[in-house]
Amino acid sequence: MESARQQQVGRPSLAAHRPLPPSVTGSKGGPWYTSHTYPTKVPPEAIKPFIEASTVPGGLVADPFCGSGMTGVAAVLTGRRAALSDLSPGAVHLARNHTRRVSPEQLSDAVAALDRSWMRRTERDLYWSSVDTDDGVVQGLARHTVWSEVYECPMCASEIVLWDATEPDRPLPRDIRCDGCRWWFDRRGGMPIASVPRWITLAPESGGRLVHGDPTVEALNRIEKIGRRRVTRWMPTAPIDSSREMYIRSALHLRGVQTVADMFARRPAIALSRLWHRIGQVDDVAVREALQFAFTNTAWHASRMRRYNAKGGQRPLTGTLFIPQLISEPNVFEVFRHQVRQVCRLYDVLSDGEVDVKQASATDLRWLADNSVDYVFTDPPFGNNIHYADCNIVWEAWLGDPTDNDQEIVVNKSRRVEDGGKTVGDYQRLLTDSFRETKRVVVKDGRVSIVFHNSDDAVWSALLDAVEDAGLRQAEVSILDKGQRSQKGYKVRRGELVPFYDLIMTFDVSARGTPRLNGAGDLAVDAVTAHLESLERSTSPQRQLDYLYSVAVSAVIGGGAKPAGLSLRAFEQLCNNRFERVGSAYYA
């Protein structure tokens, strides 16, 4: 793709802007969504209407906070070009692979070659196992092995295996009982003394459905011997500084974590390091990078963060570095094959496009010329909600270059300022610099759409002040429904309310001013009242607090005001005072 500085000549002229949709919905089930995990993805189908309303085919769309590259995917799907950038090397890795098609047949052939040459043999060596069932001992390849924390009874010093002291298909209890002395104690106050394999799911050698059961003595001995092996191939040992936000929030000091390598148990570490080495020997560059794309998601799934879930769908908790009490260790090679199939699904539907991806801070877009971009659609960090540099380090470190979190545009709650933590003021200053760069590169009649939401009115005000200081002017506000809730790790943290629906605020770069108001409560009440009165008398999700908050903030911002004082907590109290509440639904 030619440099954006060269694209000013011959760039398609903008047609008249079309109206933007008042609301959009996106699914998390599409192939671009399931090919790799990343916090807060905006589904491409939700971005497409904004690109189509703001550009003509062949136009240039930019995203300076590109994350996993969904803006680029939407641009390709609509026949536009894209210029993407992000501070994170991991984000650049994802954005490139999400937008650059590789032949699915070549990927499948490459995995088949890995299987034949070494992977099947190594898989049998590491994952051959056996379980006790009602029908006797069954042998085969382990798919999942559940590891349980072990506690020491504070009364009799007996060992208590958490798996044995609870019902695996129910939420973990706070209090557990010692079988030795029958003493009940609060496990949250105890320190685990070990983690032991307790339950195995395997694919039987004879074929048929997966079976589950207690590991046999032979299986336990094999796991123990593998646990004493050395990791002979390279794996990342990047330090995870104890001052990092998510290190503190996830209490990793209680897990003995000092480096990325400590986030992996021995068997997954052996498997991953060998797989990474072999992928690196694939000759075709495009195929090799696509396999690495599948690998980095495999590494995330194979970490100690992968939670056991009796209902299925074992996976780490997105948006944290939390290591659970019951860990579901997967078969690395089976996960990798699955991830390659997911990538192939993506490339089956992705057409070829022109997408340029750079590693760069949003505060410095010098690689883009003045007035060279037709439209910007971007999703900046939501204040203190997600700390991408921390959350991605477990898989990003395999690329050899973790994100410099000192440059990340976030608000810290736990990391101290003297350790590099950032205040709301720092967040606003960095966003202002970013939006100034955004305005510089957009054509005079272009649009800028910013996806955002936060339950803290101070963070909202910081964002809007940054937009205003950068010279962007409010145009329209739309509501984004991503289709299902996510980021559960911070939604309920310490009882904090976090809104489900995001807003897509669209600005123009003209010099005209927009009056700014101080009060938000009356605008919010008027907007919510009108919205509730427009609904039929039912318990629609549009009557619930998180949707109403999006309606309220959208109306406030769309009216040129700041949502000062309109935190989600304050808004809930406002609704309780002004409207009738029946369960979780409000009525005017």
Disulfide bonds with the S-S distance in Angstrom:
none
